[in-house]
Amino acid sequence: MEAATSSPIRRHGGWRLALMAGIIVAATMAPFAIARLVSSQSLDPWRLGEAQLTLVPGGAAERGQAVPAERPVTLPDAWNKAHPGFGGVGRYRFTVAMASDALGDRALYIPRVSNRCVVEVNGVKITQPTGSDSTPWLWNRPLYLVIPADKLHPGDNDVTVSVTGEVNSRAGLSESFFGPRLPLYNSYRLRWFFQVDLLWIANLSVIVLALPLLFSWLRDPVGSANYGIFSAGAILFGLRNFHGSVDFLPMPVEYWWPLVSASLGWSLGFIWVFLLRFSDHRWPRFEAALAVFTLAGSIALFMVPTSRFMALSPWLWYVPQAAVGLFCVAAFTRRAIAEPTPHRVILMIGVLAQVVPALHDILWIEGAGAFSSMLWMAVSFPLLLVLTSALLADDVARTRAALGGMNRILEARITVARQELESLYESRRRTEREAIGAEERLRLMRDMHDGVGTRLSLLLSGLARGDLSIKEVTHAVQGSLEELHLLLDARGPNTATLMDALANLRYRLEPRLTALGVETRWEIGPGAESLALSAEMTLDVLRIIQECIANSVRHGQAKVVTLKLECPDEVPPRDGQGAAVPPFEVLVIDDGIGIGNAAAATKGGGRGLANIKARADAIGATFTLRSDASGTTARLALGHGSVPGLEAGRVRVGAK
Amino acid sequence: MRLFVVEDDPYWQQAIRAIVEHRPDYRIVAMCSNLRQGLEAVQTESFDLMIVDLGLPDGSGIDVIRASRRRHPDAEILVATVFADEENVVAAIYAGATGYLVKEATPEQWSAAIDGLRAGHSPIDPKIARHILGAVQQRSRSLMQPSWSLSSPNAHGGADDEAGLKLSPREIEVLQLVAKGFTMIEVARFLKVSPHTTRTHAKAIYRKLEVSTRGEAVFEASVRGLI
């Protein structure tokens, strides 16, 4: 499925590359623009830059310890930088002078406070607009509170922000603003969008865009492993990033912090492996080692005491993660430069664009940046993942298009091949038809030569000489028609056996014989129904039988003619020398006066009998005639042994 | 008897006229020499028996048979053919013909065939009997229905009563014996019935093979390898 990623860069338009690079650069520059947008400089008239701070260590009040004295502090006040090792409550007190006409239009805006805070004005607690008290779990989020007019009075007012933070957590208080509600709210809302809403959108987009890739992987786990690895990392990353949006701790902080940190390691681990595989680096041992490291590191995170977690976790977890990440990015970048493809180049730009946000965030974590600053990678990295999802979707689309193109080519080839095959078959069919036609023509010629052809030739000759009577012409034409009927009797789609052919003959002759007062009888012996001969042999047998019947009527003056077909059930095996002919006999039995008593006018010269014997000899049959005053029996026996000179296949048995 | 003749060959037209001349009870009401004339005359003329040649210059006599069967369901239809080949004869039967006649027959044989047809006799020769048997068996196998049923028009949307298209066991027996070469009289003797009964069976077989529409006729003909 990822075959399309290796296509050379030169195949694609440079404008696409420029466009994508521009997008990445813009994405990199975006944090600077956002920082300018949400700058609090316009709110300077209402800035609370100085405060009196009282640090109350965690549990001190319960232990009855004395509360330390207040001391001045400049905001922002990041605890891990200004008060390392402190955990507890920091009470920031401000004195705000108020004129009487401004009492109804005042609000407190804190760009960032972490982790919990309670706001009091003149000793009265101010609740959140949601109705709850002002002590939710806040992580890098702004706070805006409307100060009711009845809580203020003209002159100096006491505003206290009590911040609760864990030891070494990145707790503290940013610079704050106390002033007119509208400008403060506008500034607060803008910051909320970039610091909260945008993260929601980015993380949700990461998850949504990764889901189709996950399903692609599920359809083909081996062939599209890259999709599975990337989607796992992206979905995990998107889900774990919502930790900054929760207003409560889902579990005790000693589990919550390790879980949040470990999930980042796992999601990044998947993405590093994806980067390597995307650049055709298949390092199974490295991947296994990374999995072991991630697992071991995750377990170690849970074993670090909470009080030291924030101090140790960067060195224990984030720095090694960053090192692994740098290694993978370097390997990927090197391959992307050495063997560039459009997707690799675009992704490389996206990856490299993470460097500046990463440096910013690391510095911020270590306390080097402004406390109220936003985390850049919280937005930029999801953007990188969205970009990667788009690239992979494009990869899928390209692969699909490539497959479609290949299918079309294959279909075209198949069509051509089919046409060639059909043409070949048609040519072959034509050849076969021609061969069959030629064979059929030859057979018809052979059949007609002795029958219709000879009769018509003689007729023509006789007519030319002018010595034929009408009766003779009629007789000759009648004979020719008889020959044609014999051909039809012997052949046909429904004439498969000798019995079928004899039945046809009998049906055709029967009305004529009946008209002459001759009764026909029909006897079929056992086995005769399955006796099948070749069409040529059948025709010869029919000619002989028709001649015999004609003799019985014409010479023997018979009144009853019996046609008998006998055939034993068993068929002898072929001897290999010629076609094995099943033994059968056809008998024409009449009750006439016998040939010897025939009238001289009808007796003829014995030419008919000679013809019959010649035909019988030709097909290897034996013709015998027994005639006396009580009748005549003509017997045609065939198949008592192999037939010399007959082609194999001329005799068929059991065809019906 | 009123005869309706569709024959394009002048010789055979003349021959038929000669036959009619010997039978004062015969009267030709229409002598058509092509399909168009035949189809027109069928709509206007009344007749008892039609003699039709299948090979007409502008089409097939099958169309005239079908039109006649619709317009004059009680009229007998006799197909005149030279060789009585099963392709033409069976196609005509499917269209509604009730008999056929070999053209070379003598005037006496023509008269006998016409009289026989009027008496309810339909000739079935061994070739045609075997053809019908083969078609029925093939259809029975293909439709996985009980043997000897011929229900294709209904199976393909025809409106005819299915029972009317089934050959009875006795009709099948008649066909089997005819296919083996026995005459109707011998068949009657073998089945221990009267010759009239066997001829009635033959007539019934013709009627059952007839299909009601042109589409069905084409379908039947294609299934049976006729076209």
HADDOCK unambig.tbl for C-alpha pairs under 7 A between the chains (distance, minus, plus):
assign (segid A and resid 494 and name CA) (segid B and resid 127 and name CA) 5.92 0.50 0.50
assign (segid A and resid 494 and name CA) (segid B and resid 130 and name CA) 6.03 0.50 0.50
assign (segid A and resid 494 and name CA) (segid B and resid 131 and name CA) 5.99 0.50 0.50
assign (segid A and resid 495 and name CA) (segid B and resid 127 and name CA) 6.94 0.50 0.50
assign (segid A and resid 499 and name CA) (segid B and resid 180 and name CA) 6.89 0.50 0.50
assign (segid A and resid 500 and name CA) (segid B and resid 180 and name CA) 6.37 0.50 0.50
assign (segid A and resid 503 and name CA) (segid B and resid 126 and name CA) 6.43 0.50 0.50
assign (segid A and resid 503 and name CA) (segid B and resid 180 and name CA) 5.95 0.50 0.50
assign (segid A and resid 503 and name CA) (segid B and resid 181 and name CA) 3.92 0.50 0.50
assign (segid A and resid 504 and name CA) (segid B and resid 126 and name CA) 5.94 0.50 0.50
assign (segid A and resid 504 and name CA) (segid B and resid 127 and name CA) 6.78 0.50 0.50
assign (segid A and resid 504 and name CA) (segid B and resid 181 and name CA) 6.76 0.50 0.50
assign (segid A and resid 506 and name CA) (segid B and resid 181 and name CA) 6.78 0.50 0.50
assign (segid A and resid 507 and name CA) (segid B and resid 125 and name CA) 6.57 0.50 0.50
assign (segid A and resid 507 and name CA) (segid B and resid 181 and name CA) 6.58 0.50 0.50
assign (segid A and resid 522 and name CA) (segid B and resid 182 and name CA) 6.98 0.50 0.50
